[in-house]
Amino acid sequence: MMTADGFRNEVLGVIRRWELRGLPPRWTLINTLKELKKRRDTVVASLFESPPLILTATLDDGWGVGIEVIHAACDVLGIPYVFLGLIVSPEVIIRKCEELRPGVLGLTVLHESSLMDLKSLDQNLPENVLILVGGMWIDCREFSRRLKYLKNVLDFMKFFLEPPGK
């Protein structure tokens, strides 16, 4: 029987392969994540003692293809999430963050025109909410210390499994 540490090492092995070979096509990626989630279900509820709640949404993405992959990664890691929807206003996101008190807000931002909304979120969300952004590259350092840009699902999984400073 596999242990939680054994499963974590298996996931890290998949991450290493993706780093070396590049991410597989989307459907292969989704299927790999679904298989990993099935295995995690037989081993442990989560890879974390106290996993953070993640709220996810898109600011300007009407398709949500990337966020679906992030949800599959959350399932693998055992991180609970609440999907707020596609093209969600900052006001709704702020209200939901105040109501649900997540540790992390995960957003897809595809257009530069959404930067003002992103800045508004940074200024108005509860202080303890970390903001993870995927989609277009954003130099977050110019306006936020708690906003982190993650290029893809590989970066997302590494962020949680190999936190900075470890």
C-alpha positions in Angstrom: 0.0 0.0 0.0 1.3 3.4 -1.0 1.9 6.1 1.7 1.2 9.8 1.5 5.0 10.4 1.1 5.1 7.8 -1.6 2.3 9.4 -3.5 3.9 12.9 -3.1 7.1 11.4 -4.6 5.1 9.9 -7.5 3.6 13.3 -8.2 7.0 15.0 -8.0 8.2 12.4 -10.5 5.5 13.3 -12.9 6.4 17.0 -12.5 10.1 16.2 -13.2 9.1 14.4 -16.4 7.1 17.4 -17.5 10.0 19.7 -16.7 12.3 17.6 -18.9 10.0 16.8 -21.7 7.5 19.6 -21.6 3.8 19.5 -20.8 1.9 16.9 -22.7 -1.1 17.8 -24.9 -4.1 19.0 -22.9 -6.2 15.8 -23.0 -3.2 13.7 -22.0 -2.5 16.2 -19.2 -6.1 16.0 -17.9 -6.1 12.2 -18.1 -2.8 12.0 -16.2 -4.2 14.3 -13.5 -7.4 12.3 -13.2 -5.4 9.1 -12.8 -3.2 10.7 -10.1 -6.4 11.9 -8.3 -7.8 8.4 -8.3 -4.6 7.1 -6.7 -4.5 9.9 -4.2 -8.1 9.0 -3.2 -6.9 5.5 -2.1 -4.0 6.9 -0.1 -4.8 10.2 1.6 -7.4 13.0 1.5 -4.8 15.6 0.9 -1.1 16.0 0.6 -1.3 18.8 3.1 -2.2 18.7 6.8 -4.3 21.9 6.5 -4.8 22.6 2.8 -5.8 26.1 1.9 -9.1 26.8 0.4 -8.7 28.2 -3.1 -11.3 30.4 -4.9 -10.9 30.4 -8.7 -12.3 32.6 -11.3 -11.4 34.3 -14.6 -11.5 38.1 -15.0 -11.6 38.1 -18.8 -11.5 34.5 -20.0 -14.8 33.2 -21.4 -13.6 29.7 -21.9 -11.8 28.7 -18.7 -9.7 26.0 -20.3 -6.7 26.7 -18.1 -8.7 26.9 -14.9 -10.1 23.4 -15.6 -6.6 22.1 -15.6 -5.8 23.9 -12.4 -8.9 22.3 -10.8 -7.7 18.9 -11.8 -4.3 19.7 -10.2 -6.1 20.8 -7.0 -7.9 17.4 -7.0 -4.5 15.6 -7.3 -3.1 17.6 -4.4 -6.2 17.4 -2.2 -6.6 21.2 -2.2 -10.3 22.2 -1.9 -11.5 24.9 -4.3 -14.6 26.9 -5.1 -15.1 28.0 -8.7 -16.7 31.4 -8.8 -17.2 31.4 -12.6 -16.0 32.9 -15.9 -15.6 36.7 -16.3 -16.3 37.5 -12.7 -16.3 41.1 -11.5 -13.8 42.2 -8.8 -16.8 43.2 -6.6 -18.1 39.6 -6.7 -14.7 38.2 -6.1 -14.1 40.5 -3.1 -17.5 39.7 -1.6 -16.8 35.9 -2.0 -13.4 36.2 -0.5 -14.8 38.0 2.5 -17.6 35.4 2.9 -15.5 32.2 2.3 -12.1 33.4 3.7 -9.8 31.5 1.3 -6.1 31.3 1.7 -5.6 31.6 -2.1 -7.4 33.3 -5.0 -6.5 31.7 -8.3 -7.3 33.9 -11.4 -7.0 33.7 -15.1 -6.1 37.0 -16.7 -5.7 37.1 -20.5 -5.9 40.8 -21.4 -3.9 43.8 -20.3 -7.2 45.6 -20.0 -7.9 43.6 -16.8 -4.8 44.9 -14.9 -6.9 47.7 -13.3 -9.3 45.0 -12.0 -6.3 43.0 -10.7 -4.9 46.0 -8.9 -8.4 46.6 -7.4 -8.5 43.1 -6.1 -5.0 43.4 -4.7 -6.0 46.6 -2.8 -9.4 45.4 -1.6 -9.0 41.7 -0.7 -8.4 40.6 2.8 -4.7 40.9 3.6 -4.2 37.1 4.2 -5.3 36.1 0.7 -2.5 35.1 -1.7 -3.3 35.9 -5.3 -2.1 33.4 -8.0 -2.4 34.5 -11.6 -2.2 32.5 -14.8 -2.7 33.5 -18.4 -0.8 36.4 -19.8 2.5 37.2 -18.2 2.2 40.0 -15.6 5.1 41.6 -13.8 3.4 41.6 -10.4 6.3 43.1 -8.5 5.4 46.6 -9.7 2.2 46.7 -7.7 1.9 43.7 -5.3 4.0 41.5 -3.1 1.3 39.0 -2.6 0.4 38.5 -6.2 2.3 35.6 -7.9 2.4 34.8 -11.6 2.4 31.1 -12.4 2.9 30.2 -16.1 1.1 26.9 -16.2 -0.1 23.9 -14.2 3.5 22.7 -13.7 4.3 26.0 -11.9 1.1 25.7 -9.9 1.9 22.2 -8.7 5.5 23.1 -7.9 4.3 26.2 -6.0 2.4 24.0 -3.5 4.8 21.0 -3.5 8.0 22.9 -3.4 7.3 26.2 -1.7 9.9 29.0 -2.0 12.5 28.8 0.7 12.4 24.9 1.0 
